[in-house]
Amino acid sequence: MYFIWYLLIGLTAGWIANLIVKGEGSGLVVNLVVGLIGGVLGGWLFSAVGLVPTGKLGSLVTAVIGAIVLLWIVSLLTHKKIRNS
């Protein structure tokens, strides 16, 4: 059952992060991958600062923040590749 919650939170977090960063969603699979990786990245960032989010809302906020950071890093890397070409 927890696996389904991780997928739902990841999908929602990826969608919200794409809305914040890009202004639109990127599709079901991309949102899911961004949200799941963002959840791991957000958990790592929060633990590095000493924060421990709890509950479903805390997990969602952590995943959204991590996904935003992930999309920001990806956008920096892709813009550098385009400029150098």
Backbone as a chain_set.jsonl record, in Angstrom:
{"seq": "MYFIWYLLIGLTAGWIANLIVKGEGSGLVVNLVVGLIGGVLGGWLFSAVGLVPTGKLGSLVTAVIGAIVLLWIVSLLTHKKIRNS", "coords": {"N": [[0.816, -1.196, 0.0], [1.996, 1.237, 0.705], [3.654, 1.693, -1.442], [1.941, 2.529, -3.475], [1.146, 4.98, -2.421], [3.61, 6.343, -2.5], [3.937, 6.529, -5.287], [1.666, 8.083, -5.976], [2.148, 10.455, -4.509], [4.601, 11.161, -5.659], [3.828, 11.569, -8.348], [2.019, 13.705, -8.063], [3.716, 15.622, -6.886], [5.646, 15.971, -8.91], [4.042, 17.028, -10.937], [3.126, 19.436, -9.739], [5.599, 20.721, -9.343], [6.459, 20.985, -12.008], [4.485, 22.742, -12.898], [5.14, 25.0, -11.402], [7.816, 25.576, -12.166], [7.951, 25.399, -15.035], [5.46, 26.197, -15.934], [3.604, 24.539, -17.046], [2.413, 21.14, -17.234], [4.31, 18.075, -17.82], [3.57, 15.645, -18.787], [2.468, 12.341, -17.864], [4.383, 10.252, -17.224], [6.862, 11.628, -17.116], [6.316, 13.527, -15.111], [5.934, 11.76, -12.968], [8.472, 10.525, -12.708], [10.099, 12.779, -12.217], [8.92, 13.641, -9.823], [9.366, 11.424, -8.096], [12.204, 11.22, -8.054], [12.656, 13.776, -7.138], [11.519, 13.554, -4.595], [13.359, 11.923, -3.264], [15.652, 13.542, -3.488], [14.72, 15.844, -2.167], [14.261, 14.768, 0.405], [16.895, 14.181, 1.109], [18.001, 16.776, 1.088], [16.471, 18.034, 3.094], [17.182, 16.479, 5.33], [19.865, 17.106, 5.475], [19.747, 19.694, 6.373], [18.575, 19.294, 8.762], [15.892, 18.94, 9.166], [12.852, 17.116, 9.592], [10.352, 15.995, 7.821], [6.954, 15.036, 8.368], [4.212, 12.797, 7.866], [1.712, 12.716, 5.217], [1.386, 15.21, 3.976], [3.789, 16.493, 4.651], [5.559, 14.811, 3.284], [4.753, 15.326, 0.67], [5.349, 18.085, 0.399], [8.126, 17.99, 0.754], [8.847, 16.421, -1.477], [7.976, 18.088, -3.565], [9.611, 20.364, -3.235], [12.13, 19.17, -3.613], [11.776, 18.278, -6.27], [11.497, 20.709, -7.609], [14.06, 21.776, -7.214], [15.489, 19.826, -8.62], [14.478, 20.192, -11.279], [15.372, 22.792, -11.688], [18.178, 22.451, -11.614], [18.471, 20.745, -13.844], [17.562, 22.47, -15.862], [19.559, 24.412, -15.788], [21.778, 22.908, -16.621], [20.992, 22.058, -19.205], [20.685, 24.483, -20.561], [23.304, 25.413, -20.603], [24.502, 23.547, -22.277], [23.233, 24.111, -24.682], [24.076, 26.728, -25.222], [26.851, 26.362, -25.543], [27.039, 24.892, -27.878]], "CA": [[0.0, 0.0, 0.0], [2.855, 2.414, 0.743], [4.181, 1.891, -2.78], [0.956, 3.323, -4.208], [1.243, 6.351, -1.894], [4.826, 6.941, -3.058], [3.656, 6.865, -6.679], [0.725, 9.204, -6.023], [2.835, 11.656, -4.034], [5.577, 11.505, -6.684], [3.123, 12.104, -9.505], [1.5, 15.019, -7.682], [4.847, 16.524, -6.678], [6.213, 16.276, -10.226], [3.106, 17.898, -11.634], [3.172, 20.753, -9.102], [6.906, 21.316, -9.63], [6.456, 21.406, -13.41], [3.651, 23.946, -12.997], [5.866, 26.128, -10.812], [9.038, 25.885, -12.907], [7.729, 25.557, -16.467], [4.16, 26.769, -16.214], [2.721, 23.503, -17.582], [2.834, 19.783, -16.926], [5.156, 17.464, -18.847], [3.113, 14.296, -19.071], [2.336, 11.462, -16.705], [5.615, 9.539, -16.89], [7.894, 12.605, -16.726], [5.934, 14.046, -13.802], [6.162, 10.707, -11.986], [9.919, 10.376, -12.513], [10.585, 14.004, -11.563], [8.421, 13.638, -8.446], [10.043, 10.389, -7.296], [13.596, 11.656, -7.84], [12.549, 14.96, -6.286], [11.276, 13.11, -3.217], [14.643, 11.467, -2.71], [16.506, 14.721, -3.37], [14.171, 16.683, -1.101], [14.549, 14.117, 1.684], [18.324, 14.369, 1.391], [18.213, 18.187, 1.415], [15.863, 18.313, 4.401], [17.978, 15.845, 6.379], [21.124, 17.851, 5.574], [19.456, 20.896, 7.15], [18.142, 18.857, 10.078], [14.432, 18.903, 9.233], [12.253, 15.808, 9.362], [8.93, 16.146, 7.525], [6.149, 13.876, 8.747], [2.884, 12.698, 7.286], [1.56, 12.798, 3.765], [1.626, 16.584, 3.551], [5.231, 16.719, 4.748], [6.185, 14.096, 2.174], [4.441, 16.047, -0.564], [6.129, 19.326, 0.387], [9.516, 17.588, 0.541], [8.995, 15.984, -2.862], [7.816, 19.25, -4.445], [10.83, 21.165, -3.139], [13.178, 18.414, -4.28], [11.516, 18.279, -7.711], [11.813, 22.053, -8.094], [15.517, 21.846, -7.267], [15.902, 18.96, -9.731], [14.172, 20.865, -12.539], [16.25, 23.951, -11.78], [19.497, 21.942, -11.985], [18.385, 20.262, -15.228], [17.47, 23.619, -16.761], [20.889, 25.026, -15.857], [22.651, 22.054, -17.428], [20.577, 22.038, -20.603], [20.954, 25.786, -21.166], [24.738, 25.504, -20.855], [24.798, 22.722, -23.456], [22.726, 24.808, -25.866], [24.942, 27.892, -25.47], [28.175, 25.939, -25.995], [26.969, 24.235, -29.184]], "C": [[0.859, 1.26, 0.0], [3.429, 2.724, -0.628], [3.233, 2.753, -3.614], [0.982, 4.774, -3.732], [2.473, 7.058, -2.433], [4.601, 7.359, -4.509], [2.714, 8.06, -6.785], [1.375, 10.507, -5.576], [3.862, 12.104, -5.066], [4.936, 12.131, -7.902], [2.613, 13.515, -9.217], [2.634, 16.027, -7.526], [5.486, 16.913, -8.009], [5.332, 17.23, -11.009], [3.147, 19.313, -11.069], [4.492, 21.45, -9.418], [6.989, 21.777, -11.078], [5.589, 22.637, -13.619], [4.396, 25.165, -12.483], [7.038, 26.537, -11.686], [8.748, 26.221, -14.371], [6.422, 26.249, -16.807], [3.173, 25.783, -16.811], [3.254, 22.139, -17.174], [3.644, 19.195, -18.072], [4.715, 16.061, -19.205], [3.215, 13.416, -17.843], [3.663, 10.837, -16.286], [6.7, 10.505, -16.425], [7.575, 13.184, -15.36], [6.21, 13.029, -12.702], [7.648, 10.568, -11.686], [10.495, 11.589, -11.795], [10.148, 14.029, -10.103], [9.124, 12.621, -7.571], [11.504, 10.761, -7.033], [13.62, 12.889, -6.948], [12.285, 14.611, -4.835], [12.547, 12.652, -2.539], [15.568, 12.659, -2.488], [16.029, 15.638, -2.253], [14.407, 16.087, 0.277], [15.994, 14.28, 2.091], [18.611, 15.809, 1.802], [17.657, 18.529, 2.791], [16.685, 17.692, 5.527], [19.318, 16.545, 6.545], [20.949, 19.113, 6.41], [19.005, 20.544, 8.561], [16.637, 18.83, 10.251], [13.93, 17.5, 8.92], [10.765, 16.01, 9.104], [8.165, 14.875, 7.886], [4.805, 13.929, 8.051], [2.887, 12.837, 5.777], [1.839, 14.201, 3.249], [3.112, 16.93, 3.607], [5.987, 16.022, 3.636], [5.945, 14.812, 0.859], [5.262, 17.327, -0.675], [7.601, 19.021, 0.125], [9.757, 17.204, -0.913], [8.87, 17.155, -3.835], [9.075, 20.103, -4.419], [11.993, 20.46, -3.83], [13.005, 18.405, -5.788], [11.803, 19.644, -8.324], [13.324, 22.219, -8.218], [16.039, 21.013, -8.434], [15.651, 19.634, -11.074], [15.05, 22.089, -12.748], [17.65, 23.522, -12.216], [19.501, 21.465, -13.437], [18.315, 21.434, -16.202], [18.808, 24.346, -16.876], [21.82, 24.221, -16.757], [22.264, 22.068, -18.895], [20.817, 23.375, -21.279], [22.435, 25.957, -21.455], [25.114, 24.712, -22.096], [24.349, 23.444, -24.729], [23.631, 25.985, -26.205], [26.299, 27.475, -26.018], [28.161, 25.338, -27.392], [27.019, 25.221, -30.316]], "O": [[0.498, 2.25, -0.635], [3.667, 3.888, -0.95], [3.681, 3.611, -4.375], [0.855, 5.695, -4.539], [2.407, 8.235, -2.786], [5.035, 8.438, -4.913], [2.94, 8.956, -7.599], [1.172, 11.548, -6.2], [3.989, 13.3, -5.327], [5.444, 13.117, -8.435], [2.763, 14.413, -10.046], [2.522, 17.163, -7.986], [5.832, 18.078, -8.206], [5.83, 18.141, -11.671], [3.198, 20.282, -11.826], [4.504, 22.641, -9.728], [7.531, 22.847, -11.354], [5.925, 23.492, -14.438], [4.296, 26.246, -13.063], [7.237, 27.727, -11.928], [9.247, 27.221, -14.887], [6.302, 26.835, -17.883], [2.022, 26.141, -17.062], [4.422, 22.008, -16.809], [3.665, 19.75, -19.17], [5.455, 15.35, -19.885], [3.955, 13.712, -16.904], [4.026, 10.89, -15.111], [7.387, 10.231, -15.441], [8.471, 13.321, -14.528], [6.671, 13.395, -11.621], [8.038, 10.5, -10.521], [11.29, 11.443, -10.868], [10.934, 14.403, -9.232], [9.448, 12.916, -6.421], [11.983, 10.629, -5.907], [14.502, 13.031, -6.1], [12.772, 15.295, -3.935], [12.782, 12.959, -1.37], [16.193, 12.78, -1.434], [16.837, 16.152, -1.479], [14.72, 16.814, 1.22], [16.299, 14.491, 3.265], [19.366, 16.051, 2.743], [18.302, 19.234, 3.567], [16.866, 18.316, 6.572], [19.858, 16.576, 7.65], [21.884, 19.556, 7.077], [19.042, 21.388, 9.457], [16.15, 18.71, 11.375], [14.503, 16.789, 8.095], [9.991, 16.179, 10.046], [8.678, 13.768, 7.724], [4.325, 15.004, 7.693], [3.927, 13.046, 5.152], [2.462, 14.365, 2.2], [3.632, 17.587, 2.705], [6.949, 16.571, 3.098], [6.845, 14.894, 0.022], [5.812, 17.619, -1.737], [8.25, 19.725, -0.649], [10.752, 17.613, -1.512], [9.592, 17.205, -4.832], [9.558, 20.523, -5.47], [12.758, 21.095, -4.555], [13.989, 18.513, -6.519], [12.302, 19.724, -9.447], [13.812, 22.746, -9.218], [16.935, 21.451, -9.156], [16.538, 19.641, -11.928], [15.43, 22.389, -13.88], [18.247, 24.153, -13.088], [20.44, 21.753, -14.179], [18.945, 21.394, -17.259], [19.152, 24.842, -17.949], [22.562, 24.788, -17.559], [23.145, 22.089, -19.755], [21.126, 23.404, -22.47], [22.796, 26.582, -22.452], [25.952, 25.152, -22.883], [25.037, 23.38, -25.748], [23.921, 26.212, -27.38], [26.851, 28.165, -26.875], [29.21, 25.284, -28.034], [26.97, 24.826, -31.481]]}, "num_chains": 1, "name": "protein.A"}
